[in-house]
Amino acid sequence: MSETILIIGACGQIGTELTHKLRVLHGSESVIASDIREGNSELMNSGPFEIVDATNKAQILDVVSKYKITQVYLMAAMLSATAEKYPQRGWDLNMTSLLIVLDLAKEKYINKVYWPSSIAVFGESSPKINTPQSTIMEPSTVYGMSKVAGEHWCNYYHKKYGVDVRSLRYPGIVSWRTKPGGGTTDYAVDIYFKAIEEGAYECFLEENTRLPMMYMDDAIEATIKIMQANVVDVSVKTSYNLAAMSFTPKEVVSEIQKYIPEFQVSYKPDFRQEIANSWPQIIDDTKAREDWEWKHKFDLTTMTKDMLRNIQSQNNEFVKTV
Protein backbone atom coordinates (compact mmCIF):
# COMPACT_ATOMS: atom_id res chain seq x y z
CA MET A 1 0.00 0.00 0.00
CA SER A 2 1.32 3.45 -0.86
CA GLU A 3 1.85 5.75 2.11
CA THR A 4 0.83 9.37 2.48
CA ILE A 5 2.93 11.00 5.17
CA LEU A 6 2.41 14.10 7.31
CA ILE A 7 5.41 15.62 9.06
CA ILE A 8 4.43 17.94 11.91
CA GLY A 9 7.30 20.25 12.83
CA ALA A 10 8.90 19.90 9.40
CA CYS A 11 10.85 23.17 9.68
CA GLY A 12 12.96 22.06 12.65
CA GLN A 13 16.51 20.73 12.58
CA ILE A 14 15.54 17.08 12.05
CA GLY A 15 12.20 17.72 10.36
CA THR A 16 13.74 19.65 7.48
CA GLU A 17 16.11 16.85 6.48
CA LEU A 18 13.60 14.10 7.23
CA THR A 19 11.11 15.76 4.88
CA HIS A 20 13.67 15.89 2.08
CA LYS A 21 14.63 12.23 2.50
CA LEU A 22 11.04 10.99 2.70
CA ARG A 23 10.13 12.95 -0.44
CA VAL A 24 12.98 11.23 -2.27
CA LEU A 25 11.73 7.83 -1.09
CA HIS A 26 7.96 8.27 -1.45
CA GLY A 27 7.57 11.07 -3.98
CA SER A 28 7.10 14.78 -3.29
CA GLU A 29 3.31 14.77 -3.42
CA SER A 30 3.05 11.91 -0.92
CA VAL A 31 4.91 13.76 1.87
CA ILE A 32 3.12 16.77 3.34
CA ALA A 33 5.29 19.09 5.41
CA SER A 34 3.69 21.22 8.12
CA ASP A 35 4.73 23.66 10.80
CA ILE A 36 3.42 26.70 12.62
CA ARG A 37 5.38 28.90 10.18
CA GLU A 38 6.95 28.50 6.75
CA GLY A 39 10.38 26.94 6.34
CA ASN A 40 13.30 27.49 3.98
CA SER A 41 12.81 27.76 0.23
CA GLU A 42 14.01 24.21 -0.45
CA LEU A 43 11.42 22.77 1.91
CA MET A 44 8.62 25.00 0.65
CA ASN A 45 9.32 24.39 -3.04
CA SER A 46 9.84 20.63 -2.93
CA GLY A 47 6.30 19.54 -2.10
CA PRO A 48 3.01 20.30 -0.30
CA PHE A 49 3.16 22.47 2.83
CA GLU A 50 0.48 23.36 5.36
CA ILE A 51 0.50 25.79 8.28
CA VAL A 52 -0.44 23.68 11.30
CA ASP A 53 -0.39 24.33 15.05
CA ALA A 54 0.79 21.05 16.61
CA THR A 55 -1.49 21.66 19.62
CA ASN A 56 -4.64 22.14 17.52
CA LYS A 57 -6.38 18.84 16.84
CA ALA A 58 -8.88 20.34 14.39
CA GLN A 59 -6.10 21.75 12.20
CA ILE A 60 -4.23 18.46 12.18
CA LEU A 61 -7.37 16.47 11.42
CA ASP A 62 -8.19 18.81 8.53
CA VAL A 63 -4.82 18.08 6.93
CA VAL A 64 -5.07 14.35 7.67
CA SER A 65 -8.47 14.24 5.96
CA LYS A 66 -7.49 16.51 3.06
CA TYR A 67 -4.50 14.38 2.02
CA LYS A 68 -5.73 10.98 3.30
CA ILE A 69 -2.69 10.68 5.57
CA THR A 70 -1.61 7.18 6.63
CA GLN A 71 1.50 8.02 8.69
CA VAL A 72 2.43 10.93 10.94
CA TYR A 73 5.93 11.90 12.01
CA LEU A 74 5.48 14.21 15.00
CA MET A 75 8.72 16.22 15.11
CA ALA A 76 7.38 19.37 16.80
CA ALA A 77 8.90 19.95 20.24
CA MET A 78 10.46 22.52 22.51
CA LEU A 79 13.99 21.31 23.22
CA SER A 80 15.89 21.11 26.51
CA ALA A 81 17.51 24.53 26.91
CA THR A 82 14.53 26.46 25.53
CA ALA A 83 12.01 24.52 27.62
CA GLU A 84 13.94 25.42 30.78
CA LYS A 85 13.27 29.08 29.96
CA TYR A 86 9.58 28.48 29.19
CA PRO A 87 8.64 25.37 31.20
CA GLN A 88 4.85 25.59 30.92
CA ARG A 89 4.97 26.26 27.18
CA GLY A 90 7.48 23.45 26.71
CA TRP A 91 5.32 20.94 28.59
CA ASP A 92 2.14 22.02 26.79
CA LEU A 93 3.65 21.76 23.31
CA ASN A 94 5.44 18.47 23.90
CA MET A 95 2.56 16.66 25.60
CA THR A 96 -0.52 18.09 23.89
CA SER A 97 0.83 17.44 20.40
CA LEU A 98 1.62 13.81 21.20
CA LEU A 99 -1.76 13.05 22.76
CA ILE A 100 -3.54 14.58 19.76
CA VAL A 101 -1.67 12.37 17.30
CA LEU A 102 -2.06 9.25 19.45
CA ASP A 103 -5.82 9.93 19.61
CA LEU A 104 -5.98 10.24 15.81
CA ALA A 105 -4.30 6.84 15.54
CA LYS A 106 -6.64 5.36 18.16
CA GLU A 107 -9.59 6.75 16.19
CA LYS A 108 -8.21 5.11 13.01
CA TYR A 109 -7.61 8.31 11.08
CA ILE A 110 -3.97 7.25 10.65
CA ASN A 111 -2.19 3.88 10.71
CA LYS A 112 1.27 4.58 12.10
CA VAL A 113 2.98 7.21 14.25
CA TYR A 114 6.60 8.21 14.73
CA TRP A 115 7.48 10.28 17.80
CA PRO A 116 11.04 11.09 18.90
CA SER A 117 12.24 10.73 22.45
CA SER A 118 15.67 11.75 23.74
CA ILE A 119 18.59 10.92 26.02
CA ALA A 120 17.07 13.68 28.18
CA VAL A 121 14.84 10.96 29.70
CA PHE A 122 17.85 9.91 31.77
CA GLY A 123 19.00 11.76 34.87
CA GLU A 124 21.60 11.89 37.62
CA SER A 125 20.60 8.46 38.94
CA SER A 126 20.89 6.74 35.54
CA PRO A 127 24.13 4.88 34.71
CA LYS A 128 26.39 7.25 32.77
CA ILE A 129 28.43 4.65 30.89
CA ASN A 130 26.69 2.15 28.59
CA THR A 131 23.29 3.41 29.73
CA PRO A 132 20.98 0.41 29.21
CA GLN A 133 17.68 0.29 27.38
CA SER A 134 15.76 -0.17 30.62
CA THR A 135 17.08 1.68 33.66
CA ILE A 136 16.24 4.32 36.25
CA MET A 137 14.86 7.50 34.67
CA GLU A 138 14.71 10.60 36.85
CA PRO A 139 15.14 13.52 34.43
CA SER A 140 15.90 16.97 35.80
CA THR A 141 14.52 19.03 32.90
CA VAL A 142 11.04 19.84 31.61
CA TYR A 143 12.05 18.42 28.24
CA GLY A 144 13.22 15.17 29.82
CA MET A 145 10.08 14.88 31.95
CA SER A 146 7.90 15.39 28.89
CA LYS A 147 9.81 12.70 27.00
CA VAL A 148 9.55 10.15 29.83
CA ALA A 149 5.83 10.81 30.08
CA GLY A 150 5.50 10.63 26.30
CA GLU A 151 7.24 7.27 26.14
CA HIS A 152 4.74 5.83 28.60
CA TRP A 153 1.80 7.36 26.73
CA CYS A 154 3.07 5.66 23.57
CA ASN A 155 3.30 2.33 25.38
CA TYR A 156 -0.16 2.85 26.90
CA TYR A 157 -1.83 3.61 23.55
CA HIS A 158 -0.16 0.57 22.00
CA LYS A 159 -1.24 -1.82 24.73
CA LYS A 160 -4.74 -0.41 25.27
CA TYR A 161 -5.71 0.60 21.73
CA GLY A 162 -3.29 -1.26 19.46
CA VAL A 163 -1.71 1.95 18.14
CA ASP A 164 1.39 1.35 16.01
CA VAL A 165 3.72 4.01 17.42
CA ARG A 166 7.49 3.91 17.09
CA SER A 167 10.13 5.97 18.83
CA LEU A 168 13.88 6.57 19.18
CA ARG A 169 15.81 8.24 21.99
CA TYR A 170 17.94 10.63 19.97
CA PRO A 171 21.36 11.63 21.22
CA GLY A 172 22.71 15.06 20.25
CA ILE A 173 22.23 15.58 16.51
CA VAL A 174 24.86 17.31 14.36
CA SER A 175 23.95 18.79 10.97
CA TRP A 176 25.27 21.39 8.52
CA ARG A 177 21.95 21.97 6.73
CA THR A 178 19.93 23.59 9.51
CA LYS A 179 20.91 25.58 12.58
CA PRO A 180 20.04 24.00 15.96
CA GLY A 181 16.86 24.83 17.83
CA GLY A 182 17.66 25.25 21.52
CA GLY A 183 19.24 22.01 22.71
CA THR A 184 22.02 21.35 25.22
CA THR A 185 24.11 19.61 22.55
CA ASP A 186 23.92 22.58 20.15
CA TYR A 187 27.58 23.43 20.65
CA ALA A 188 28.46 20.45 18.44
CA VAL A 189 26.78 22.21 15.51
CA ASP A 190 27.76 25.81 16.28
CA ILE A 191 31.42 24.96 16.71
CA TYR A 192 31.79 23.90 13.06
CA PHE A 193 30.14 27.04 11.72
CA LYS A 194 32.18 29.30 14.00
CA ALA A 195 35.40 27.50 13.00
CA ILE A 196 34.87 28.44 9.36
CA GLU A 197 33.08 31.76 9.71
CA GLU A 198 34.98 33.32 12.62
CA GLY A 199 37.94 31.10 13.49
CA ALA A 200 37.00 31.16 17.18
CA TYR A 201 34.23 29.84 19.42
CA GLU A 202 33.11 30.27 23.02
CA CYS A 203 31.72 26.94 24.20
CA PHE A 204 28.92 26.83 26.78
CA LEU A 205 30.03 23.40 28.06
CA GLU A 206 33.27 22.42 29.80
CA GLU A 207 35.92 20.96 27.49
CA ASN A 208 35.73 17.41 28.89
CA THR A 209 31.93 17.08 28.90
CA ARG A 210 31.29 13.78 27.12
CA LEU A 211 27.87 13.31 25.53
CA PRO A 212 26.31 10.84 23.06
CA MET A 213 26.11 12.31 19.58
CA MET A 214 25.02 11.36 16.07
CA TYR A 215 25.42 12.79 12.59
CA MET A 216 22.14 13.81 11.00
CA ASP A 217 22.53 11.32 8.13
CA ASP A 218 22.52 8.47 10.65
CA ALA A 219 19.59 9.94 12.61
CA ILE A 220 17.46 10.17 9.47
CA GLU A 221 18.48 6.66 8.44
CA ALA A 222 17.48 5.25 11.84
CA THR A 223 14.16 7.12 11.84
CA ILE A 224 13.15 5.76 8.46
CA LYS A 225 14.50 2.29 9.21
CA ILE A 226 12.40 1.84 12.35
CA MET A 227 9.29 3.02 10.50
CA GLN A 228 9.96 0.53 7.71
CA ALA A 229 10.62 -2.34 10.12
CA ASN A 230 8.13 -5.18 10.37
CA VAL A 231 5.81 -4.52 13.29
CA VAL A 232 6.77 -7.83 14.92
CA ASP A 233 10.42 -6.70 15.05
CA VAL A 234 9.64 -3.54 17.00
CA SER A 235 9.53 -5.00 20.49
CA VAL A 236 10.14 -1.77 22.43
CA LYS A 237 6.95 0.27 22.65
CA THR A 238 8.32 3.10 24.79
CA SER A 239 11.42 4.23 22.88
CA TYR A 240 14.67 2.66 21.66
CA ASN A 241 18.10 3.75 22.83
CA LEU A 242 20.03 5.00 19.81
CA ALA A 243 23.77 5.60 19.61
CA ALA A 244 26.62 6.29 17.21
CA MET A 245 29.50 8.10 18.97
CA SER A 246 30.34 9.98 22.15
CA PHE A 247 32.79 12.87 22.34
CA THR A 248 33.80 15.99 24.26
CA PRO A 249 34.18 19.58 23.04
CA LYS A 250 37.95 19.18 23.39
CA GLU A 251 37.91 16.18 21.06
CA VAL A 252 35.85 18.06 18.47
CA VAL A 253 38.32 20.95 18.58
CA SER A 254 41.23 18.56 17.95
CA GLU A 255 39.50 17.15 14.87
CA ILE A 256 38.63 20.60 13.50
CA GLN A 257 42.22 21.81 14.03
CA LYS A 258 43.44 19.13 11.63
CA TYR A 259 41.76 21.25 8.93
CA ILE A 260 41.87 24.71 10.56
CA PRO A 261 45.01 24.74 12.76
CA GLU A 262 44.47 28.34 13.89
CA PHE A 263 40.98 27.64 15.29
CA GLN A 264 40.70 28.82 18.92
CA VAL A 265 38.11 27.84 21.53
CA SER A 266 37.39 29.27 24.97
CA TYR A 267 35.06 27.77 27.55
CA LYS A 268 32.34 29.59 29.48
CA PRO A 269 29.89 27.03 30.91
CA ASP A 270 26.33 28.26 31.46
CA PHE A 271 23.11 26.68 32.74
CA ARG A 272 23.36 23.99 30.06
CA GLN A 273 26.36 22.48 31.81
CA GLU A 274 24.15 21.29 34.66
CA ILE A 275 21.78 19.70 32.16
CA ALA A 276 24.66 17.97 30.36
CA ASN A 277 26.05 16.67 33.66
CA SER A 278 22.77 14.83 34.29
CA TRP A 279 22.85 13.00 30.97
CA PRO A 280 24.59 9.75 29.94
CA GLN A 281 28.05 9.77 28.38
CA ILE A 282 27.75 6.54 26.37
CA ILE A 283 24.49 4.85 25.34
CA ASP A 284 23.95 1.11 24.91
CA ASP A 285 21.69 0.64 21.89
CA THR A 286 22.05 -3.13 21.56
CA LYS A 287 18.28 -3.62 21.45
CA ALA A 288 17.87 -1.46 18.33
CA ARG A 289 20.78 -3.24 16.64
CA GLU A 290 19.28 -6.64 17.43
CA ASP A 291 15.60 -5.92 16.73
CA TRP A 292 15.76 -4.06 13.40
CA GLU A 293 19.46 -4.22 12.48
CA TRP A 294 20.39 -0.61 13.23
CA LYS A 295 23.96 0.37 12.23
CA HIS A 296 25.55 3.82 12.26
CA LYS A 297 27.95 4.97 9.55
CA PHE A 298 29.62 8.15 10.86
CA ASP A 299 32.19 8.62 13.60
CA LEU A 300 33.77 11.90 14.80
CA THR A 301 36.48 11.85 12.14
CA THR A 302 34.21 11.22 9.15
CA MET A 303 31.54 13.56 10.48
CA THR A 304 34.00 16.42 10.95
CA LYS A 305 35.31 16.10 7.41
CA ASP A 306 31.78 16.08 5.99
CA MET A 307 30.60 18.99 8.16
CA LEU A 308 33.50 21.25 7.21
CA ARG A 309 33.30 20.38 3.53
CA ASN A 310 29.60 21.20 3.36
CA ILE A 311 29.79 24.40 5.43
CA GLN A 312 32.77 25.48 3.34
CA SER A 313 30.73 24.91 0.19
CA GLN A 314 27.90 27.03 1.61
CA ASN A 315 30.21 29.84 2.67
CA ASN A 316 32.86 29.61 -0.07
CA GLU A 317 35.59 29.77 2.56
CA PHE A 318 38.95 28.04 2.40
CA VAL A 319 39.50 25.05 4.66
CA LYS A 320 42.88 23.36 4.78
CA THR A 321 42.68 19.77 3.61
CA VAL A 322 44.42 16.99 5.52
Beta strands, then each sheet from edge to edge (+ up, - down):
strand 1: 5-8
strand 2: 31-35
strand 3: 49-51
strand 4: 71-74
strand 5: 112-114
strand 6: 117-118
strand 7: 165-166
strand 8: 168-170
strand 9: 172-174
strand 10: 200-203
strand 11: 211-215
strand 12: 240-241
strand 13: 245-247
strand 14: 264-267
sheet 1: 3+ 2+ 1+ 4+ 5+ 7+
sheet 2: 6+ 8+ 12+
sheet 3: 9+ 11+ 13-
sheet 4: 10+ 14+
end
